[in-house]
Amino acid sequence: MPDPLDHPAVRRVRDAALRKGVTLDVVAFDESTHTAAEAAAALGADLGQIVKSLVFVAPREEGGLEPIICLVSGPDRVDVARLAAVVGEADIRRATAREADALTGFTIGGIPPIGHDRSIRVIMDPHLGRHATVWAAAGLPTAVFEVPPATLSILANATVSPITEERRAADVEPPGPLAAQGSGA
């Protein structure tokens, strides 16, 4: 079985980091870490430490689509209206799996924040900065790398701006003892 750490997609990610003076320690898994929850479980990390690289597209006047990669924390969801305001694109939408693959050169679940064949605009949500380190895909659904959020921002040439949906306190805070016991009075 070929070594996933020597896969061309992983090499592209490592090489992109090296061009900026950063050596990445890529971790490979036997099983897919396609979802943020799978990655967090495999790493023993907090779900918030998992970087989701989500691809959105905006139509170009000359035809075709411009990809925009959004880096968000594992439990977060992109607010498309906020993203549209940040990037100045009214008709932005989530890319299909086929579009994401064609525009980034990587398959969903393994789309990294860096190492793309072409220049891609990257927007990073500041929620990732709540953690000392975060884990991002390294080019395959079975490979990730750990990096401080500030370094990730530099590596990806990311614009840091709030692009996620507002979460209510009830969605973020663990339930109190009464909620865990049920509604007894």
TORSE-228235 format. One line per field, with one value per residue (C-alpha): residue number from 1; x, y, z; residue in one letter. Coordinates in Angstrom, 3 decimals. Layout:
resi <- NUM / ...
x <- X / ...
y <- Y / ...
z <- Z / ...
resn <- A / ...
***
This chain:
resi <- 1 / 2 / 3 / 4 / 5 / 6 / 7 / 8 / 9 / 10 / 11 / 12 / 13 / 14 / 15 / 16 / 17 / 18 / 19 / 20 / 21 / 22 / 23 / 24 / 25 / 26 / 27 / 28 / 29 / 30 / 31 / 32 / 33 / 34 / 35 / 36 / 37 / 38 / 39 / 40 / 41 / 42 / 43 / 44 / 45 / 46 / 47 / 48 / 49 / 50 / 51 / 52 / 53 / 54 / 55 / 56 / 57 / 58 / 59 / 60 / 61 / 62 / 63 / 64 / 65 / 66 / 67 / 68 / 69 / 70 / 71 / 72 / 73 / 74 / 75 / 76 / 77 / 78 / 79 / 80 / 81 / 82 / 83 / 84 / 85 / 86 / 87 / 88 / 89 / 90 / 91 / 92 / 93 / 94 / 95 / 96 / 97 / 98 / 99 / 100 / 101 / 102 / 103 / 104 / 105 / 106 / 107 / 108 / 109 / 110 / 111 / 112 / 113 / 114 / 115 / 116 / 117 / 118 / 119 / 120 / 121 / 122 / 123 / 124 / 125 / 126 / 127 / 128 / 129 / 130 / 131 / 132 / 133 / 134 / 135 / 136 / 137 / 138 / 139 / 140 / 141 / 142 / 143 / 144 / 145 / 146 / 147 / 148 / 149 / 150 / 151 / 152 / 153 / 154 / 155 / 156 / 157 / 158 / 159 / 160 / 161 / 162 / 163 / 164 / 165 / 166 / 167 / 168 / 169 / 170 / 171 / 172 / 173 / 174 / 175 / 176 / 177 / 178 / 179 / 180 / 181 / 182 / 183 / 184 / 185
x <- 0.000 / 1.453 / 2.413 / -0.277 / 2.351 / 4.117 / 0.919 / 1.236 / -1.656 / 0.065 / 3.373 / 1.675 / 0.449 / 3.843 / 5.635 / 3.275 / 4.101 / 7.833 / 7.762 / 6.710 / 9.319 / 6.992 / 7.563 / 4.323 / 4.072 / 1.354 / -0.548 / -2.193 / -5.016 / -6.093 / -9.724 / -11.196 / -11.479 / -13.920 / -16.061 / -14.959 / -16.389 / -14.412 / -11.227 / -11.750 / -12.397 / -9.354 / -7.096 / -8.559 / -9.084 / -11.924 / -14.359 / -13.625 / -9.971 / -10.918 / -10.635 / -13.304 / -12.135 / -15.415 / -15.497 / -17.893 / -18.110 / -18.958 / -19.767 / -17.298 / -18.389 / -16.378 / -18.036 / -16.830 / -16.606 / -14.214 / -13.546 / -13.436 / -12.289 / -13.777 / -11.870 / -14.242 / -14.205 / -15.686 / -19.058 / -19.567 / -21.572 / -20.890 / -23.454 / -23.672 / -24.961 / -22.005 / -19.603 / -21.138 / -20.632 / -17.020 / -16.017 / -18.252 / -19.999 / -23.810 / -24.301 / -22.012 / -23.058 / -21.627 / -19.692 / -20.846 / -18.447 / -17.511 / -16.885 / -14.830 / -12.655 / -12.205 / -11.467 / -9.117 / -7.579 / -8.539 / -11.505 / -14.013 / -12.889 / -9.267 / -9.394 / -6.539 / -6.280 / -3.053 / -1.317 / -3.785 / -2.761 / -3.999 / -4.409 / -7.617 / -9.115 / -9.287 / -11.484 / -10.803 / -13.319 / -11.798 / -13.420 / -10.444 / -8.260 / -9.885 / -7.512 / -3.729 / -3.570 / -5.992 / -6.010 / -6.512 / -6.755 / -3.448 / -4.738 / -6.414 / -9.430 / -6.966 / -4.276 / -4.186 / -1.676 / -1.610 / -0.815 / -1.422 / -4.314 / -2.106 / 0.323 / -2.569 / -3.774 / -0.327 / 0.150 / -3.230 / -2.940 / -6.329 / -8.506 / -9.729 / -13.349 / -16.519 / -18.332 / -20.170 / -23.739 / -24.311 / -24.633 / -27.025 / -25.693 / -27.820 / -25.994 / -22.566 / -22.852 / -23.202 / -26.529 / -26.666 / -27.376 / -31.141 / -31.198 / -29.197 / -31.660 / -34.745 / -37.502 / -38.137 / -39.497
y <- 0.000 / 3.409 / 5.777 / 8.515 / 10.950 / 10.626 / 11.220 / 14.074 / 15.978 / 15.894 / 16.898 / 19.947 / 21.053 / 20.505 / 22.300 / 25.295 / 25.619 / 25.194 / 28.075 / 30.239 / 28.752 / 26.422 / 22.671 / 20.783 / 17.572 / 15.700 / 12.949 / 10.174 / 7.883 / 4.452 / 5.605 / 8.689 / 11.856 / 13.208 / 15.003 / 17.376 / 15.019 / 12.060 / 14.136 / 15.356 / 11.807 / 10.398 / 13.152 / 13.301 / 17.008 / 19.398 / 19.735 / 23.479 / 22.741 / 21.150 / 23.458 / 22.932 / 24.144 / 24.884 / 25.906 / 28.560 / 29.966 / 33.305 / 33.702 / 35.609 / 38.127 / 36.270 / 33.014 / 30.344 / 30.408 / 31.920 / 29.636 / 31.066 / 28.864 / 29.496 / 28.244 / 27.709 / 25.873 / 22.356 / 23.165 / 26.401 / 27.027 / 29.716 / 32.510 / 33.036 / 36.618 / 37.517 / 35.827 / 37.694 / 41.006 / 40.173 / 39.166 / 41.649 / 38.943 / 38.987 / 35.685 / 33.504 / 29.918 / 26.657 / 24.724 / 21.274 / 18.401 / 18.255 / 22.031 / 21.956 / 19.154 / 20.829 / 24.274 / 23.247 / 20.019 / 18.264 / 16.099 / 17.084 / 15.896 / 16.512 / 20.088 / 21.931 / 25.660 / 25.787 / 24.017 / 24.747 / 24.772 / 28.346 / 31.391 / 31.088 / 33.713 / 32.387 / 33.803 / 32.598 / 32.982 / 34.399 / 31.650 / 29.463 / 31.814 / 30.590 / 27.625 / 27.469 / 25.078 / 23.807 / 20.828 / 21.249 / 18.799 / 18.054 / 17.137 / 13.783 / 12.780 / 10.705 / 13.368 / 16.454 / 18.891 / 20.896 / 24.614 / 27.749 / 29.767 / 32.826 / 30.686 / 29.158 / 32.633 / 33.549 / 30.272 / 30.644 / 34.404 / 34.475 / 37.453 / 37.023 / 38.118 / 36.860 / 34.658 / 32.155 / 32.035 / 33.464 / 30.706 / 31.022 / 30.440 / 27.278 / 25.910 / 26.563 / 26.014 / 22.521 / 21.896 / 22.518 / 19.800 / 20.322 / 19.999 / 16.777 / 15.307 / 16.167 / 18.551 / 17.497 / 19.979
z <- 0.000 / -0.943 / 1.857 / 2.106 / 3.386 / 0.015 / -2.000 / -4.561 / -2.925 / 0.486 / -1.115 / -2.688 / 0.744 / 2.376 / -0.473 / -0.225 / 3.487 / 2.873 / 0.373 / 3.336 / 5.661 / 7.568 / 7.895 / 8.435 / 10.414 / 8.510 / 10.312 / 8.271 / 9.356 / 8.164 / 8.102 / 6.474 / 8.508 / 5.919 / 8.513 / 11.251 / 13.885 / 12.479 / 12.462 / 16.035 / 17.263 / 15.468 / 16.849 / 20.335 / 19.663 / 20.362 / 17.446 / 17.438 / 16.596 / 13.280 / 10.288 / 7.665 / 4.240 / 2.482 / -1.165 / -2.399 / -5.917 / -7.488 / -11.190 / -13.372 / -16.019 / -18.658 / -17.639 / -15.308 / -11.544 / -9.037 / -6.065 / -2.550 / 0.320 / 3.750 / 6.773 / 9.671 / 12.990 / 13.090 / 14.685 / 12.729 / 9.556 / 6.967 / 6.831 / 3.063 / 3.433 / 5.652 / 3.245 / 0.293 / 2.129 / 3.019 / -0.514 / -2.345 / -4.375 / -4.346 / -6.217 / -4.112 / -3.393 / -2.072 / -4.715 / -5.732 / -5.001 / -8.692 / -8.817 / -5.619 / -6.990 / -10.395 / -8.944 / -6.131 / -7.400 / -4.157 / -3.189 / -0.504 / 2.912 / 2.006 / 0.681 / 2.347 / 2.992 / 0.934 / -1.955 / -4.741 / -8.398 / -8.753 / -6.583 / -4.557 / -2.263 / 1.309 / 4.087 / 7.636 / 10.442 / 13.656 / 15.776 / 14.814 / 16.854 / 20.072 / 20.054 / 20.455 / 17.501 / 14.883 / 12.529 / 8.778 / 5.882 / 4.192 / 0.736 / 1.442 / 3.583 / 5.647 / 6.250 / 8.488 / 9.930 / 13.148 / 13.096 / 15.181 / 13.680 / 13.069 / 11.074 / 9.127 / 8.218 / 6.891 / 5.016 / 3.288 / 2.666 / 4.360 / 5.058 / 8.632 / 8.964 / 10.698 / 8.170 / 10.339 / 11.575 / 15.017 / 17.597 / 20.488 / 23.994 / 24.209 / 21.146 / 22.669 / 26.413 / 27.805 / 29.511 / 33.240 / 35.806 / 35.636 / 31.861 / 32.087 / 34.598 / 32.630 / 33.580 / 37.125 / 39.629
resn <- M / P / D / P / L / D / H / P / A / V / R / R / V / R / D / A / A / L / R / K / G / V / T / L / D / V / V / A / F / D / E / S / T / H / T / A / A / E / A / A / A / A / L / G / A / D / L / G / Q / I / V / K / S / L / V / F / V / A / P / R / E / E / G / G / L / E / P / I / I / C / L / V / S / G / P / D / R / V / D / V / A / R / L / A / A / V / V / G / E / A / D / I / R / R / A / T / A / R / E / A / D / A / L / T / G / F / T / I / G / G / I / P / P / I / G / H / D / R / S / I / R / V / I / M / D / P / H / L / G / R / H / A / T / V / W / A / A / A / G / L / P / T / A / V / F / E / V / P / P / A / T / L / S / I / L / A / N / A / T / V / S / P / I / T / E / E / R / R / A / A / D / V / E / P / P / G / P / L / A / A / Q / G / S / G / A
***
